Amino acid sequence: MTTLTAPPRRFSLLTSITVGGQLVGAAGLIVQWISAPAMFKGFGFPPGLFYVLGAAAIVLLNRRSNWAPAAAIALSLWITIGGLAGGNLARNLADPRGGVVTGNIVMLAGLAISAVAGVFAIVHNHRTRPEPWVAPLGSRNPRRVPVALVFAGLLLDAVGDAAPEGFNWDGPGPILFLILAILVALLPGNAMIELSMMLSLTFVLTAFMNPQSGRRLSTPSDVLPFAGTLMQVVGLALAVLAGIVAVFPRRARPSIPAPK
């Protein structure tokens, strides 16, 4: 992507606040972990901790791109919307344990700060250093094919996630992955691709560890659950593998001197 060839850029204050908000969100998750470790016994640690630290790292690694803060914005909304739609956030805020409530408030505050600062950071980046718009799926992007495969993989996962419930799109999973696919197709740079890789890898590993997924994959006669789970696994794996190709730096070809 053309954003990788841009000259180095020092962090603006807004970008620093965007990253800092993710770190505050991580601190909130750690408070919850300390207060109620049994809440995360399936993983041993809060999985959201991996997400927010990953989003912060993506913003840092893509600091030469004007769109890098979009990863923090998307992840903040992902956790907030997913938590509200799934009911986990409301339950945690009503938990009798003070540490759980405090941790959730700190997490939400950090994510809100990160999302708002990220929006202003993107606007500031474009004002201070304009860069050409290279549509991810446009002909000017030499890596449009792997980007298109990332988009297809996320879309396949969204459909597969809805399939076991008879294509019920009311749950947060299908909608969130659909939105993520749209963002990958629209926003230049590598930040959204890397975010989708991180989320896809986590979800596909979780699917393999989930006994319910194993039961669905071992029962092809139950068509919708079997097909939906298979579509999810294939789609998530495709997003990860195609994403690696899309963001992996290309080696410059040595120039061949013209014959005299």
N, C-alpha and C positions, 0 to 999 in steps of 0.2 A: 504494500500500500504506500502511496506517496507520503503519508504522514511520517513514515519511518525515516525518510531521507531528510527531514527538516532539521535545521541546526538545533543544538541543545538549548533548552529553555529552563531558566531558574523557576522554582516554584513561586507562583503568585500567592499572596496572602489567602485568597479565596480557595485556591487549590489545597493549601495547607490546612485550612479549616475543614475542607471536604474530607481529607484524609483523617484529620483529628476527630471528626464526628464518628467515623467508623471505629476508631480506637475507643472512643467513649462508649459506643455500642458494645464493643467487645468487653469493656470493663463491666457493663451492666450484666452481660451474660455470665461473667466470672462470679459476680455477686450472687446470681441465682444458683450457680453451680455449687458455691460454698454453702449457701443456705439450704439447698435441697438437692443433694447429689443423686438421690433416688429418682429424680425426674428424668435423669439422663442415663439410667442404668443400661439401656439398650445400646448406647454408643460408648459409654465411659466418660464422655465429655459433651458439652453442648455443641451440636453440629453447626448451629448458627455462628459459633466462634470461628470455625473454619471459613465460613462464607464472608463475614465482615472483614477478617484479616486478609482474605484473598482479594476482596474488592479494593481494599486499601493498597495492596501490593500491585494490583492491576493499574490503578491510577498512577502510582509511582513509576512503574515500568514504562508506561505510555505517556510520560509527561511531555514529550515532544508533540503529541497530538492535541489539537484544540478540543477534541471530543472525549478525552480520557476521563473527565469527571462523570461522564454518563454511566460508567460502570457502578460508581458509588450510588448515584441516584437510583438506578434500576434495582440494585440489591436492597437499598433501603425500602423502596416501595414493595419489592418482592416479599420481604420479611413482614412488613406492616400489613399489607393487604392479605397475604397468606395467613397471617396470624388472626386477623379479624374474621376472614371468611371461614377458617377452620375452627374458630371458637377458642383456640388455645390462649390467645391474648386476653380475652375477657376473663377466662378462668384464672389465669395467672394474676391478673390485677385484682381479682376477688379472693385470692388465696389468703388464708389466715396467717401464713408465715410472712412476717414483715420483710425479711430478706428477699423473698421472691417478688413481692410487690415493688420494693425499692429497686431491685435489679431490673425489672421490666420498665419502670419509669426512666431509669438512667439509660437503658438501651434505646427506648423510644425517643428520648430527648437527643441522644447522640445521632441516631439515624435521621431525625428531622433536621437537625443542624447540617448534617452531611448533605442531605438532599437539596435543601434550600441553597446552601453555599455552592453546591455543584452546579446548579442552574446559573447562578451569577458568575461562576468561574468560567463556564462555557461562553457566556456572553462576553465576558472580559477578554477571554482568549481570542475570540474572533475580532474584537475591536482593536486589540493591540498587535495582533499578528494574523492578518488575513491569510488564508490558505485556500487553494483551489478545492472545489467540491468534487470528490471522486466517488461516484455512486458505487456502493459495494458490488452491485450486480450489473453495473454499466460496462460498456466495452472498453473504457479507459482503465479499468482495473485489471491488471494481468492475472489476478487470482480470483476472478469472478466465479470460476467453476467450483473450487473448493468452498467458497463462501456460499454458493448456491446449494451445495451439498449440506453445509451446516444448517442453512435455512430449512432444507427438506427434512433433515433429521429431527429438528425441533418440532416441525409441523407434524411429522409422523408420530412423535412421542405424544403431542397434544391430543391427536385423534385416538391413539392407543390408550391414553389415560382415561378418556371418556368412554371407550368401548365397553369395558366390563360392566358398567352401569347402564348399558343400553344407550350409549352416546349421550350421556347426561353431562352437560357442560356447566352444571351449577357449582361444582367443586372448584377450588382455587387452582388445582394443578393444571388442567387443560388450558384455562384462560391465561395463566401466567406464562406457560411455555409458548402459547400462541403469540402473546405480546413480545416475548423475548425473540421469537423468530422474526417478527416484524421489525424490531429494533436492529437486529443483525442485518436485515436487508436494506435498511434505510440509512443507518449512521456510518459515516466513514471511519477508518481507523481499525485498530485491532482490539480495542477495549471490550466491545460487546461480544466479539467472537471469543475472547479469552474468558469472559464471564460465563458465557454459555458452555464453554468447555468445562469450567470448574463445576458448574451446577450439574451438567450432564454426567460427568464422571462420578460425582457423589451419588446421584440418583440411581445410576446403573449399578454401582456397587451395592447400594442399599437394596435394590431389587434382587440381587443375587443372594443377599443375606436374609431376605424376608421369606419365611416359610410359605406364606400365602402365594408369593410369586412362583415358587417352586411347584406348588400344587396346581396352579393354573397352567403352567407350562407342561406339566405331566398329564394333563387331562384335555387332549385336543378335541374330545367329543363335546366338551362344554365350549362351544365355538367362540362366543364373544369374549369371555375372560381369557381364553387361550390366545386368540388373535390379538386382543388388546395388549396383553402383557408382552407378547412377542414383538409387536410393533413398537412398544416402548423401549425394549432392550435394544432392538436394531436401530431405532431412531437416535437414542442417546449415544450408542457406540459410534454411529455415523457422524454425529455432531462432534464428538471428541476427535476422531481420526481425521476428518476433513478440516477441523479447526487447526490441528497441528500443521497440516500442509499449508493452510491459509496464512498462518502467522510465522512459520519458520523462515528465518532469513535466507534469502537466496545468495549463493556464492556468485560473485561477479565473474563473468566470462572473460578470459584473457583476450585481449585484442590481438588480432592477426595482422601483421604489417602488410600493407599493400605491395604487390610485386612491382619491382622497378622496371 
